[in-house]
Amino acid sequence: MMMESNVGNFALFFGFMTMILLGGAVIWLIVWFVEKKIIPGKKPPERPLETAKRRYAAGELTKKEYLDMKKEIVKAD
């Protein structure tokens, strides 16, 4: 009779640990999906060259300023 009690306790502990691991896996998957942008959310940050192009197109930069910025950005990469 004592043997059945120990087997039952082991099964209860194993089931509990399995639920904890599955719950952790679900939380990890949700975070991973959000980080990989599979679930729509925030836009990725704009790259420096894209920012310079956008500002030049909007008239915030002169052609010389844009070309100087572009040269510096390309040199940094």
PECORBEL-V837696 format. One line per field, one symbol per residue. ss: DSSP state (a for helix, b for strand, c for the rest). phi: phi as a letter, one per 20 degrees, with the letter a starting at -180 (. if undefined). psi: psi as a letter, one per 30 degrees, with the letter a starting at -180 (. if undefined). A space follows every 10 residues. Layout:
# PECORBEL-V837696
ss: ???
phi: ???
psi: ???
This chain:
# PECORBEL-V837696
ss: caaaaaaaaa aaaaaaaaaa aaaaaaaaaa aaaaaccccc cccccccaaa aaaaaaaccc ccaaaaaaaa aaaaaac
phi: .fffffffff ffffffffff ffffffffff fffffemfeg bffffffgff fffffffenf ceffffffff fffffff
psi: eeeeeeeeee eeeeeeeeee eeeeeeeeee eeeeeggekk blklkkleee eeeeeeefgf kleeeeeeee eeeeef.
